[in-house]
Amino acid sequence: MRAAEPAIPAAELAAQMAQTGILTFRLDTEHYGIDILKVQEIRSYEPVTRIPQADPAVRGVINLRGAIVPIVDLRLRFGLPQADCDRFTAVIIVNVGAKVIGMVVDGVSEVVTLAAEQVQPRPDMAAVDLSCITGLATLQDRMVMLLDLEALLAHVAQ
């Protein structure tokens, strides 16, 4: 078992994302953003091979150019109902540490660079686990939740 790496403070991680750019995507009516430097590719959804007794948010695995990649449904990870896949459904392939993981999202929006003043710290809410949210960004007419992929996908990336 390896020692846990020290977590980057949320404010620092959000500032890093503002400098490098974020990929925004949609789940239901909410918008989320991840560090563009962690994105390997974006693909359309394809059927997966289911794995018995896997975490309920893990839809299964795909073979991506010879590598077996777990596919996580972010709707299920966030406690939303599973949706039917349509032509907008996408899989964002990301690098989390040494692992490659796919995330099913309702749709990919755009890549943006944020100014520091657009990023606010995550809210302090004792009753809600916000460990995977690093901050909130204001982007035109919507709020974008900035995600920490390591915290979000820790249950798969171990």
N, C-alpha and C positions, 0 to 999 in steps of 0.2 A: 504494500500500500504506500503510495507516495504522499509526501506532505502536501497539504493544501497550500495553494499559492495565495499570497495576500490579495484581498479584494481591492480593486481600484475604487476609491470613493466615487459615489454616484455623480457628484458635481463635476469631478475631473473627467469621468467617462463621458458625460453629456457634453462637456466642452470639447473633448477629443472628437466626438462625432460631429459637432458643429464645424470643426476645422476640416475634416476629411470628407464630409458629405454623408447623406443617409439615403437609403432606398426606402421609399414609403410604400405601404401596402394596406389593404383593407380586410377587415374581418367584420362581417355584418355591417353595421353603420359606423364603426370606429376605425380610426386610422392609426397606424403604427409605423415606427421607423427603426431601421437597424443600420449599423455601420457598414457602409458600402465596401470597405476593404475586407470584410469577412464573407462577402458574397462571391461564390465561385461561378454560378450560372443560374439562369431562370429558365424553367421548362414548363411545358403544359403538363397537366396531370395525366398519368397513365396508371393502369391497374398495378397493384402491388401484390407481392406474395405475403400472405398473412403469417404471423409467427404465433404459435400457441402460447398462451399465458403471458403475452406481452402487456405492458402498460396500456391501459385503454386508449390513451392519446396516440399511441404508435399504431398507425394503420397497417404497417408491414415494412417490407424492404423492396428495393429495386436493385438491379444490376446496372451500375453506371460505369461503362467502359471497363468492366472487369472488377470493379469494387462493389461490395455489398453495402448499400446505403440505407439506414433506417429512415422512414418517412413519418414525421410527426404531424398530426392534424392540430394546428394551433387553435381551431375552434374548440376542440375537446380539451386541449391543454388549459384554456381559459374558462372552461365550464359552460361554453355556449353549445347549443344543439348542433349536431352534425348536419351539414347541408349537402344537397346533391351537387355533384360536380357539373359545371357547365363550361362554356367556351372561355370564360374569364378566369376560371380556377387555375392557379399556378402553383408550382413547387419551386421554392427558392432553395437552392443548394448552397449551404454555408459551411465554413470551416470553423469548428469550435475546438480549440486546442489542436490536437493531432487527428481529430475525428471529422468526417464529412457527414452531414446530416441534412435531410430534406425537410422543408416545412411547407405544409399545404396551407394556402391562403386563398381568400375569395377573389383577390385581384391585386395586381401590382400597379402602383400609380406612377411614380416618377422618382428620379434621383435629384436631390436638392442639396444645396449648401446653405447652412443656416448661419446667421449672424449671432454672436454671443447673446445679444439682447432678446433674441427669439426663444432662448432656452431658459426654462424655469426649473427649479428643483422639484422632485416628485413631492406630492403632498404627504403630510404626516398623518396617517390614519391607522390608529392602533388595531382596529377590528379587521383590517384587510392586509393580506400579505402582498406587499409591493416590491419585494426583493428583486424582481426581474425588470422593474421600471426604473430607469436612471433619471428621467426628467420628462417634462412636457414642453413641446415646441408649438409656437403659434405660427401657422403657415396659411397665409391668406385668410380664408374664412373658416378654418378648422383647427382643432387641436390634434397634435400628433404625439402619441406616447412613444418615447424613446426606450428601446428594450436592450437589456444586457443579455446577449445570447448565451454566455456561459451560465448565468443564473437560470435563464429560461429553459435551457436544454440539459442542465446538469444530470437529470435522471436518465438521459440517453447517452450522454458523452462520457460516462464513467468507464 
